């Protein structure tokens, strides 16, 4: 039971019982409830600031994991950028130099993305800066990869063309050294065997027995195999492409026909003495862009250094040609 309280009444000089009014009781009860509610709210606020809920802890762990993944991604991109920079350097300074083509400008390789803000949707978050910078690096890296990929496609095409060019250039001696008697006359001013007058000799004469095999000096297509050219007798012309044409004159007989494709080293005919010729031999010429050039510069595919030096020595002698 609740205790009964009294107060002293000076007027009646006696103690009187304290009577609590109902209104006062309600007031005290309201104040108690209000105080309790305020205390509870304060407790919840403090707890929310300093005490993590299980859900908050889970979200925090996910955020930390996401940050770690972004850091790892940036590290991998650094490695990829280093590798790509190395490939770009070799592309510009080795591959493109070898194939004689212009390097790709650095500003084209590293160009960013102008115009509108591509990353506006990523703004306003706690880690927006990290996310935006990573996204930019990924986009730029992807663009650089596309540029480099196109460049390598171009290099591959140039390599294929270079391979075709190297196979097409007349690069071997049309008559084997084992079959030769001697190299009778070279390119330059020589004495005509019939008139004894010095005139320009536009090719090289290789003396060999009649019937000695003659080989194509490069890949190409036979464009002529006839005896209709003055002085050449039975002769063959091979168009190698890239402006190169080789001519084989004074033949005994053909082993190919017009429009036939040939490879370097294919047997195309046999040494003879047809046309304006003093003895069995092969008269060999090379044209570049319809102009005759010295064949001596085109034997790198079949002669050793010693053999080439000997050939060069004989070719430089101003002797008498055989045609």
C-alpha positions as CSV (number, residue, x, y, z in Angstrom):
1,X,0.0,0.0,0.0
2,X,1.1,3.5,-0.6
3,X,2.2,5.6,2.3
4,X,-0.2,8.3,3.7
5,X,1.5,11.7,3.8
6,X,0.5,14.6,6.1
7,X,1.3,18.3,6.3
8,X,1.2,20.6,9.4
9,X,-1.6,23.2,9.3
10,X,-0.5,26.3,11.4
11,X,-4.0,27.7,11.5
12,X,-5.4,24.7,13.2
13,X,-2.2,23.8,14.9
14,X,-2.6,20.2,13.7
15,X,-1.5,17.7,11.1
16,X,-3.7,17.2,8.1
17,X,-3.7,14.4,5.5
18,X,-2.4,15.3,2.1
19,X,-5.0,14.7,-0.5
20,X,-3.6,14.3,-4.1
21,X,-5.8,15.7,-6.8
22,X,-6.7,13.6,-9.8
23,X,-5.5,16.4,-12.2
24,X,-2.1,16.4,-10.6
25,X,-1.8,12.7,-10.8
26,X,-2.5,12.8,-14.6
27,X,0.0,15.6,-15.0
28,X,2.8,13.6,-13.2
29,X,1.9,10.6,-15.3
30,X,2.1,12.5,-18.5
31,X,5.4,14.1,-17.5
32,X,6.8,10.6,-16.7
33,X,5.6,9.2,-20.0
34,X,7.0,12.2,-21.9
35,X,10.3,11.9,-20.1
36,X,10.5,8.2,-20.9
37,X,9.7,8.7,-24.5
38,X,12.4,11.4,-24.8
39,X,14.9,9.2,-23.1
40,X,14.0,6.3,-25.4
41,X,14.4,8.5,-28.5
42,X,17.8,9.8,-27.2
43,X,18.9,6.2,-26.6
44,X,17.9,5.1,-30.1
45,X,19.7,8.2,-31.6
46,X,22.9,7.5,-29.7
47,X,22.7,3.8,-30.5
48,X,22.2,4.5,-34.2
49,X,25.3,6.7,-34.2
50,X,27.6,4.5,-32.4
51,X,26.1,1.0,-32.6
52,X,25.9,-0.9,-36.0
53,X,23.0,-3.1,-36.8
54,X,23.7,-6.5,-38.5
55,X,22.4,-5.0,-41.8
56,X,24.7,-2.0,-41.5
57,X,27.7,-4.2,-40.8
58,X,26.8,-6.4,-43.9
59,X,26.5,-3.3,-46.1
60,X,29.8,-1.9,-44.7
61,X,31.6,-5.1,-45.5
62,X,30.2,-5.0,-49.1
63,X,31.4,-1.5,-49.5
64,X,34.9,-2.3,-48.2
65,X,35.0,-5.3,-50.6
66,X,33.8,-3.1,-53.5
67,X,36.6,-0.6,-52.7
68,X,39.2,-3.4,-52.6
69,X,37.9,-4.7,-56.0
70,X,38.3,-1.2,-57.5
71,X,41.8,-1.0,-56.2
72,X,42.7,-4.4,-57.6
73,X,41.1,-3.4,-60.9
74,X,43.2,-0.2,-61.1
75,X,46.3,-2.2,-60.4
76,X,45.5,-4.6,-63.2
77,X,44.8,-1.6,-65.5
78,X,48.2,-0.2,-64.7
79,X,49.8,-3.5,-65.8
80,X,47.7,-3.5,-68.9
81,X,48.6,0.1,-69.7
82,X,52.3,-0.8,-69.3
83,X,52.0,-3.8,-71.7
84,X,50.0,-1.7,-74.2
85,X,52.6,1.1,-74.0
86,X,55.3,-1.4,-74.8
87,X,53.4,-2.8,-77.8
88,X,52.7,0.8,-79.0
89,X,56.4,1.6,-78.8
90,X,57.4,-1.5,-80.7
91,X,54.6,-0.7,-83.2
92,X,55.9,2.8,-83.9
93,X,59.6,2.3,-83.6
94,X,60.1,-1.3,-85.0
95,X,57.2,-2.6,-87.1
96,X,56.2,0.6,-88.8
97,X,59.8,1.6,-89.4
98,X,60.5,-1.8,-91.0
99,X,57.5,-1.5,-93.3
100,X,58.2,2.2,-94.0
101,X,54.8,3.5,-92.8
102,X,54.0,6.5,-90.6
103,X,53.8,6.0,-86.9
104,X,50.5,6.6,-85.1
105,X,50.6,10.0,-83.3
106,X,50.7,9.8,-79.5
107,X,47.7,12.2,-79.2
108,X,45.6,9.7,-81.3
109,X,46.6,6.8,-79.1
110,X,45.9,8.6,-75.8
111,X,42.9,10.8,-76.8
112,X,40.2,10.9,-74.2
113,X,36.5,11.6,-74.6
114,X,35.3,15.1,-75.0
115,X,31.9,16.7,-75.2
116,X,29.1,15.6,-72.8
117,X,29.8,14.3,-69.3
118,X,29.7,10.6,-69.8
119,X,29.9,9.9,-66.0
120,X,27.2,12.2,-64.6
121,X,25.2,9.2,-63.4
122,X,28.1,8.2,-61.2
123,X,28.3,11.5,-59.3
124,X,26.9,12.1,-55.8
125,X,28.1,8.9,-54.1
126,X,30.6,8.4,-51.3
127,X,33.1,6.8,-53.7
128,X,32.1,8.7,-56.9
129,X,35.7,10.0,-57.5
130,X,37.1,6.5,-57.4
131,X,34.4,5.0,-59.6
132,X,34.6,7.9,-62.2
133,X,38.4,7.7,-62.4
134,X,38.3,3.9,-62.9
135,X,35.6,4.2,-65.5
136,X,37.6,6.8,-67.4
137,X,40.7,4.6,-67.4
138,X,38.7,1.6,-68.6
139,X,37.2,3.6,-71.5
140,X,40.6,5.1,-72.5
141,X,42.2,1.7,-72.3
142,X,39.5,0.2,-74.4
143,X,40.0,2.9,-77.0
144,X,43.8,2.4,-77.0
145,X,43.3,-1.3,-77.5
146,X,41.0,-0.7,-80.5
147,X,43.6,1.7,-82.0
148,X,46.4,-0.8,-81.5
149,X,44.3,-3.6,-82.8
150,X,43.6,-1.7,-86.0
151,X,47.3,-0.8,-86.3
152,X,48.4,-4.5,-85.9
153,X,45.8,-5.4,-88.6
154,X,47.5,-2.9,-90.8
155,X,50.9,-4.2,-89.9
156,X,49.8,-7.8,-90.7
157,X,48.6,-6.6,-94.1
158,X,51.9,-4.8,-94.7
159,X,53.8,-7.9,-93.7
160,X,51.8,-10.0,-96.2
161,X,52.5,-7.5,-98.9
162,X,56.1,-7.4,-97.9
163,X,56.3,-11.2,-98.1
164,X,54.7,-11.1,-101.6
165,X,57.1,-8.3,-102.6
166,X,60.2,-10.2,-101.4
167,X,59.0,-13.3,-103.2
168,X,58.3,-11.3,-106.4
169,X,61.6,-9.4,-106.7
170,X,64.0,-11.2,-109.1
171,X,66.5,-12.3,-106.5
172,X,68.3,-15.3,-107.9
173,X,70.7,-16.0,-110.7
174,X,68.7,-17.5,-113.6
175,X,71.4,-20.0,-114.5
176,X,73.1,-22.0,-111.7
177,X,76.8,-21.5,-111.2
178,X,77.4,-25.2,-111.7
179,X,76.0,-25.0,-115.2
180,X,77.9,-21.9,-116.3
181,X,81.0,-21.8,-118.5
182,X,81.5,-18.2,-117.5
183,X,79.9,-14.8,-117.0
184,X,80.6,-13.3,-120.4
185,X,79.4,-9.7,-120.2
186,X,77.8,-7.4,-117.7
187,X,75.6,-4.3,-117.7
188,X,77.1,-1.2,-119.2
189,X,79.1,0.0,-122.3
190,X,80.4,-3.0,-124.2
191,X,81.8,-3.8,-127.6
192,X,79.2,-5.2,-130.1
193,X,80.3,-8.7,-131.3
194,X,79.1,-7.9,-134.9
195,X,79.9,-4.3,-135.5
196,X,82.7,-3.9,-132.9
197,X,81.2,-0.6,-131.9
198,X,80.9,0.3,-128.2
199,X,77.2,0.6,-127.2
200,X,75.1,0.1,-124.1
201,X,74.6,-3.5,-123.1
202,X,71.3,-3.5,-121.1
203,X,71.7,-6.9,-119.4
204,X,74.0,-9.7,-118.3
205,X,75.2,-12.6,-120.5
206,X,75.7,-16.0,-119.0
207,X,77.5,-18.5,-121.2
208,X,76.3,-22.1,-120.9
209,X,75.9,-25.2,-123.2
210,X,72.8,-25.3,-125.3
211,X,69.9,-26.9,-123.3
212,X,71.1,-25.6,-119.9
213,X,68.1,-25.0,-117.6
214,X,66.9,-21.4,-117.1
215,X,65.0,-20.6,-113.9
216,X,62.6,-17.9,-113.0
217,X,64.3,-15.4,-110.7
218,X,61.1,-14.4,-108.9
219,X,57.4,-15.1,-108.5
220,X,55.3,-13.7,-111.3
221,X,53.2,-14.2,-114.5
222,X,54.7,-15.0,-117.9
223,X,53.5,-12.1,-120.1
224,X,55.6,-13.0,-123.2
225,X,57.0,-16.3,-124.6
226,X,57.8,-15.6,-128.2
227,X,60.4,-14.5,-130.8
228,X,58.8,-11.3,-132.0
229,X,61.2,-8.9,-130.3
230,X,64.1,-7.8,-132.5
231,X,67.4,-9.3,-131.6
232,X,66.2,-11.3,-128.6
233,X,65.2,-14.5,-130.5
234,X,63.1,-16.9,-128.4
235,X,62.6,-15.0,-125.1
236,X,60.4,-14.9,-122.1
237,X,59.3,-11.9,-120.0
238,X,57.9,-12.4,-116.5
239,X,55.9,-9.7,-114.8
240,X,56.7,-9.9,-111.1
241,X,54.4,-7.0,-110.0
242,X,55.5,-4.0,-108.0
243,X,57.0,-2.6,-111.3
244,X,59.5,-5.5,-111.8
245,X,59.8,-7.4,-115.1
246,X,62.6,-9.9,-116.0
247,X,63.6,-10.9,-119.5
248,X,65.3,-14.1,-120.6
249,X,66.6,-14.0,-124.3
250,X,68.2,-16.2,-127.0
251,X,66.6,-19.4,-125.6
252,X,66.6,-22.8,-127.3
253,X,63.1,-23.7,-126.2
254,X,60.4,-22.8,-123.6
255,X,59.1,-24.7,-120.7
256,X,56.2,-22.3,-119.9
257,X,53.6,-20.4,-121.9
258,X,52.0,-17.0,-121.8
259,X,49.8,-16.1,-118.8
260,X,51.3,-19.0,-116.8
261,X,52.1,-18.3,-113.1
262,X,55.6,-19.2,-112.0
263,X,57.5,-19.3,-108.7
264,X,61.0,-18.3,-108.0
265,X,63.3,-21.3,-109.1
266,X,60.7,-22.8,-111.6
267,X,62.2,-24.1,-114.8
268,X,61.1,-21.8,-117.6
269,X,63.3,-22.7,-120.5
270,X,66.7,-23.7,-121.9
271,X,69.8,-21.8,-123.0
272,X,70.2,-21.4,-126.8
273,X,71.5,-19.0,-129.4
274,X,68.4,-17.8,-131.2
275,X,68.1,-14.3,-132.5
276,X,71.1,-11.9,-132.6
277,X,73.6,-14.1,-130.8
278,X,77.2,-15.1,-131.3
279,X,77.1,-18.3,-129.2
280,X,74.9,-20.2,-126.8
281,X,74.2,-18.0,-123.7
282,X,71.4,-16.4,-121.7
283,X,70.9,-12.6,-122.0
284,X,69.2,-11.5,-118.8
285,X,67.6,-8.1,-118.1
286,X,65.5,-6.6,-115.3
287,X,63.1,-3.7,-115.7
288,X,61.8,-1.5,-112.9
289,X,58.9,0.7,-113.8
290,X,59.6,0.1,-117.5
291,X,63.3,1.2,-117.1
292,X,66.2,-1.2,-117.5
293,X,68.3,-1.5,-114.3
294,X,71.5,-3.4,-113.5
295,X,70.7,-7.1,-112.7
296,X,73.9,-7.3,-110.6
297,X,72.0,-5.9,-107.6
298,X,69.4,-8.8,-107.6
299,X,71.4,-11.9,-106.8
300,X,71.2,-11.8,-103.0
301,X,68.9,-14.9,-102.9
302,X,71.3,-17.4,-104.5
303,X,75.0,-16.3,-104.2
304,X,77.4,-16.3,-101.4
305,X,79.4,-13.2,-100.6
306,X,82.4,-14.7,-102.3
307,X,80.5,-15.7,-105.4
308,X,78.9,-12.3,-105.7
309,X,82.2,-10.5,-105.4
310,X,83.6,-12.7,-108.2
311,X,80.5,-12.0,-110.4
312,X,80.8,-8.3,-109.7
313,X,84.4,-8.4,-110.8
314,X,83.6,-10.1,-114.1
315,X,80.5,-7.9,-114.7
316,X,82.6,-4.7,-114.4
317,X,85.0,-5.7,-117.2
318,X,84.4,-3.8,-120.4
319,X,84.7,-6.8,-122.7
320,X,82.7,-7.9,-125.8
321,X,79.1,-8.9,-125.3
322,X,77.6,-12.0,-127.0
323,X,74.6,-10.2,-128.5
